[in-house]
Amino acid sequence: MDIQTVKVEANPQVVENTKLLCSALERDFQSLGYPSIIRKFTFQEGKKYLKVIDTTEIASGRSVHCFIDKVTGDVYKAAGWVKPAVGIRFNIIMELNEILAKCDCYGRYL
């Protein structure tokens, strides 16, 4: 018997709001005034989550900023590269304005 993994389709509103979060995080970093450092926030789609990735050009550093449930929009702090921490921090659909107002590139709002 073959076990097949079913990939869940991402909610389009979750994807769009994740793009807005990535842009807000980049703007926050730019506002700190480090013109020689390039820091980008992108996301990768996994089986269950969108993984928001923080990439810095210095030493090719990459880390996970947060995980976002692809269907519900629940936002989790990262426990590591592959899984979120326990406990929902926000919902990117219901609380988008609050997230965009509070977010910072270091993840203190999580």
C-alpha positions as CSV (number, residue, x, y, z in Angstrom):
1,M,0.0,0.0,0.0
2,D,1.4,3.3,-1.1
3,I,1.1,6.3,1.2
4,Q,0.7,9.5,-0.7
5,T,1.3,13.0,0.7
6,V,-1.4,15.4,-0.4
7,K,-0.2,19.0,-0.7
8,V,-2.9,21.4,0.5
9,E,-3.6,24.4,-1.8
10,A,-2.7,27.7,-0.2
11,N,-5.5,30.2,0.5
12,P,-4.9,33.1,-2.0
13,Q,-5.6,35.7,0.7
14,V,-3.0,34.2,3.0
15,V,-0.4,34.3,0.1
16,E,-1.2,37.9,-0.7
17,N,-1.0,39.0,3.0
18,T,2.3,37.1,3.4
19,K,3.7,39.2,0.5
20,L,2.5,42.3,2.3
21,L,4.2,41.1,5.6
22,C,7.5,40.5,3.7
23,S,7.4,44.0,2.2
24,A,6.7,45.5,5.7
25,L,9.6,43.6,7.2
26,E,12.0,44.9,4.5
27,R,10.7,48.5,5.0
28,D,11.3,48.1,8.8
29,F,14.9,47.0,8.3
30,Q,15.6,49.8,5.8
31,S,14.2,52.3,8.3
32,L,17.0,51.3,10.7
33,G,19.6,53.0,8.4
34,Y,22.0,50.2,7.3
35,P,22.5,51.1,3.6
36,S,25.4,48.7,3.1
37,I,23.4,45.7,4.3
38,I,20.8,44.0,2.0
39,R,18.2,42.1,3.9
40,K,15.3,40.3,2.0
41,F,12.2,38.6,3.3
42,T,10.7,35.9,1.1
43,F,8.6,32.9,1.6
44,Q,8.6,29.2,0.5
45,E,5.5,27.1,0.3
46,G,5.6,23.8,2.1
47,K,3.1,21.0,2.7
48,K,1.2,22.9,5.5
49,Y,3.0,26.2,6.0
50,L,4.4,29.2,4.2
51,K,7.9,29.7,5.6
52,V,8.9,33.3,5.8
53,I,12.7,33.4,5.3
54,D,15.0,36.2,6.3
55,T,18.1,36.4,4.0
56,T,21.0,38.7,4.7
57,E,23.8,39.1,2.1
58,I,26.5,39.1,4.9
59,A,27.9,35.5,5.1
60,S,24.9,34.3,3.1
61,G,22.8,34.1,6.3
62,R,19.3,32.7,6.2
63,S,16.9,32.1,9.0
64,V,13.2,31.4,9.4
65,H,11.3,34.5,10.6
66,C,7.9,32.7,11.1
67,F,5.6,30.1,9.7
68,I,2.1,30.8,8.4
69,D,-0.6,28.1,8.0
70,K,-1.5,28.1,4.3
71,V,-5.2,27.5,4.8
72,T,-6.1,29.3,8.1
73,G,-3.5,32.1,8.1
74,D,-2.4,31.4,11.6
75,V,1.1,32.9,12.3
76,Y,3.6,31.0,14.4
77,K,7.0,31.9,15.7
78,A,9.7,29.6,14.3
79,A,11.0,26.9,16.6
80,G,13.7,26.1,14.0
81,W,14.2,25.7,10.3
82,V,11.6,23.0,9.8
83,K,8.9,23.5,12.3
84,P,6.9,26.3,14.1
85,A,6.8,26.8,17.8
86,V,3.7,25.8,19.7
87,G,1.0,28.5,20.0
88,I,-0.6,30.8,17.5
89,R,0.7,34.4,17.6
90,F,-1.6,36.1,15.1
91,N,-3.9,35.4,12.2
92,I,-2.7,37.1,9.0
93,I,-6.3,37.2,7.6
94,M,-8.2,38.5,10.6
95,E,-5.4,40.7,12.1
96,L,-3.4,42.0,9.1
97,N,-3.5,45.6,10.0
98,E,-2.3,44.9,13.6
99,I,0.5,42.7,12.3
100,L,1.7,45.3,9.7
101,A,1.6,48.0,12.4
102,K,3.6,45.9,15.0
103,C,5.9,43.8,12.8
104,D,9.7,44.3,13.0
105,C,12.5,42.6,11.2
106,Y,13.8,41.0,14.4
107,G,10.5,39.2,15.2
108,R,9.9,40.9,18.6
109,Y,6.2,41.2,17.7
110,L,5.9,37.4,17.6
